[in-house]
Amino acid sequence: MSSANPQRDYVAVTYNEKDRPFTQYPDKLARYLSLRYELPKGSKILDLGCGRGEFLRGFIRCDLNGYGVDQSSIAKSVCPEAEILQSDLENEPLPYNDNSFDAVFSKSVLEHFYYPEKLVMEIYRILKPGGLVITMVPDWEAVYKTFYEDYTHRTPFTINSLKDIFLINGFDDVKVEKFRQLPFLWPLPWLKPFCSLVALFAPRSLRPYSKLVRFSQEIMLLSTAVKPDNTLRGEE
């Protein structure tokens, strides 16, 4: 008689601390995004698909009121100060009321869904009017050779498709850009051509040993979109 196969926690396996140790990057990214998009202190932000919780912790350290939701419970041990809910993001509505958050952040989440538009609709529902969604996904044009090395990847995105999924689902002021996860580059955009040369000529075999090579080649898409505030337009 065969027994049921026990399924392990995805985050615990793929983001185990031995293979992917904690770094200062989440704090740096949270600080950069908070300043760039002028998120007011005390704003209520949801880290959607918060994983291990280190980005959520980074937003809290920026004096934001942070919440998290994920299919895994790992983040509760990393970020115990936040309310973190466990939910089946694929098959259940997000466990929050309408118009609950000033901002929603997700990193490396939408690409894991067969129907990411359902999650985008839920983001729209739980954002307050005028609220901001910040999304990061792998750039298909840059990572198509390695995208499916993660077998849970379902939907690749390009600049146009990421922009359209938010426009079609009711968001305004949608902006999408290519983004490299190299903090030294963010205040020095004039170095982008240098990183492009590294991405083009550096052997892929160097990626495990050089963050400069890896994150010059592994480009993300960074998008923002705003839920319309119809009251400001004089609409019902």
N, C-alpha and C positions, 0 to 999 in steps of 0.2 A: 504494500500500500504506500503510495507516494504522499508526502506531506506538502503543504502549501509552501511556496518559496517566499521567505521573508524579504520584503523589499526594504533596502536601506535608505536612509535619509540622503537625498541628493546633495544638499549643501554640506552635510557632514563628510560625504565621500569626496566630492570634487573640490571642495574648499577646505580640506583638512589643514590644520595649522602646520603640520610637518612639511607638506609640499607647497603650501601657500601661506607662509608666515605673515602675521600682521605687520603692516608698515605705517608710515605717516601719510601715505597717499590719500586715504579717505578723508582725513582731517583737512589736508590741503585742498582737495577738490570741493569739499563742503564749504570751506571758507571762500574759495574763489567764486563758486556759484552764488553764494549768499551775497557777496559784495557786487558781483557783476549784475545780478538781477535785482539788487537793492531790496532784499527780503527784510522787512522790518523786524526788529527784535520782538519776540513774543508771538510771531506769526505761527499759526498752526499748520505744520507740514507733515505729510504722510510719505514715508519711504515705502513704496509699493514693491513688494518682492524684496524685502530688506536683507535677505540672506543671513550673513553672520552678524549684521547689525553695526558694522563699523562706520558706514556712511551715515546711518541714523545718529550714531553717537557723535559724529563730526558736526551734524547740523545742530544738535543739542548744545555742543560746545560753542556754537555761534549764537547762542542765546535764543534759539528757536524752540518752539513747543513741539517736540518731535513725537510721532507715532509710527508704528511699523506693523506691517502685515506680510505674512509669508506662509507658504505651505510647510515650511520647516519651523521648528521651535528653537533652533540653535541660537538665534539672536537674543533670546531672553537672558542667557548667561553672559553675553558680551555687553548688553545695554540694559541692565536691570532697572534703570531709572525711568525707562519709557514704557508706555502701554503698548505691548506687542501682541497682536492677535494671530492665531493660526487659522488659515482658511484655504480651501481648495479654490485657487484663483482661476482655474480652468473651467470649473463647472458651477460655481456659486457666485451670487452677487457679492460685492464687497460689503463687509459687515459694518457699514457706516450709514448714517442718515444722509439725506440729500443736503447739499450746501454746507458741508461740515468743515472743509479745509480751505485755507488760504493758498496753499501750494501742494502739489503732488510731484514727487521725484521718483523716477525709476531708472535703474542702470542695468543693462543687460537682462531685460525682462521680456519685452514685447516679442522678441525673436523666438521665444520658447513656446509660443502658442500657435495652434492651427488657425484660430480665428481671433487675431489680436484686436480686431475692431470691437469685439464684445468688451474687452478690457478698456479700450478707449472710451466706449460709451459709459462704462461705470466710472471712469475718471471724471468725465463730464458731469455725471450725476452728483458726485460727492464734493466737487469743487464749488466754492462759493462763487456767485456772479463776480466777474472781474478777477477770479483766481487764475493762477499760473501753473501750468504743467511743464516740467523739465524732464526730458527723456533722452537717454543715451542708449544706442544700439550699435552693433558692429556695422561698419560700412561694407556692404557686399562687394563693391568694386575692389576694395583693398584686401579683403579676407576670403574671397570665394574659394581659394584652394584649401583653406583650413576650417571653413565655417562649420562643416558637418563632422569635424573631429569631436565635437560635442554632440552626441547622438540625440540630445533633447532639443536641439535647434530645429525649428519647424519653418519659420517664415523669415527669409532674408529681406533686408531693406536697402533701398537706395535713397538719395536725397528726395527724388520726386515721390516715391511711394510713401516715405515717412511723412512728407508734407501733406500728401493727399489724404492719408488715413485720419489726420486731425481735421482738415478742412471739411471732408465729407461728413464727419461726425459733429459738426457744428461749431468748431473752434474758430477764433479769429486771430489775426496777427501771428500767423504761423511762420516760424523761421527755422531753417535747418542749415547746419554747416558741418564741414569735416573738422574733426577734433582729435588732436593727439594727446595722449595721457602722459605728457612730459611737463611737470610744473614749471621748470625753468623757461619753457617756451611761452607760457601764457602771457606774461608781461612783455615779452620780446617777440612780437609777431614777425619782425623782420628776419628772424632766424628760420622761418618756415621753409624757405628754399634749401637751406642746409639740410634740414630733416628730410626733405624730398629727395635730395641726392643720396643720403644715407639709405633711405628706403629703396632706391633704385639700384644701388651698386653694392650694398653690403650683403654678403652671403647669408641666406636664411639660417645656415648652420650656427651663426653667431647669436641667434635670438635667445637661446637659453642662458647665455653668459653676459649679454649686454642689454640693459633696459633701453639704451638709446636706439639700438637696432630694432629691438622688438616693438617698441611703441612708436617708432618712425614708420614701421610697416603695418602694424595693426591699428588702423585708423578707425575711430568711432564716428558716429553721427550724433551731433548734439542738437536737439530741437527744443523750442519753446512754443507754447501756444496759450491763448487766453480764452477763458470762458466768457462769452459776451455778458455784459451787464445791461440788460434791456431797460432797466429803470433809468439809466443815464440817457437812453435814447427816447424816453417818453413813451415807451411801448408797454403794453399790458404784460 
